[in-house]
């Protein structure tokens, strides 16, 4: 057998992990509660829209909480209208991580994350009263988020852990998630 046909025993280097960039914040002077996810899933990154996965309960929960205000349709042509709809109700959106390495969409696959700069967001949100963490991975960073906001915000912002709206959170029914989200929004007079 010639050397050209002999099997190579040298290890093949693994491809470098892909570093994903998150989405910009959706926030304004009307934002009272900032909803923080961990990092957008693959469907959201492809669409460049928060909570784009059709099985995610985020938009369905909010429509159920505000039935008198019809949610604009899903799809890229209506995403900015959805963001405006959200902002008009006092909610903002962002994620804990600005970027990370990850395969797939699960939080457990996140590697080498870089946390967003929350202090720079306060200037855009003078009415901000609470940070609602959408799931356990986001809430794990609540102390760091609070610390970055505390230097510029008086009184301290409330940090709340909400059940994740992700389809991976199958242990919570839609109705149970809805009740938890309703309690937080009601406490901040957004219902």
Secondary structure as UniProt FT lines:
FT   TURN            3..5
FT   STRAND          19..21
FT   TURN            29..30
FT   STRAND          33..37
FT   HELIX           42..47
FT   TURN            50..51
FT   TURN            54..55
FT   HELIX           58..65
FT   TURN            66..68
FT   HELIX           76..78
FT   HELIX           79..88
FT   TURN            89..90
FT   STRAND          91..95
FT   STRAND          97..101
FT   HELIX           107..109
FT   STRAND          111..115
FT   HELIX           119..124
FT   TURN            126..127
FT   STRAND          130..134
FT   HELIX           136..139
FT   TURN            140..141
FT   HELIX           142..150
FT   TURN            151..152
FT   STRAND          158..162
FT   TURN            167..168
FT   TURN            170..171
FT   HELIX           174..187
FT   TURN            188..189
//
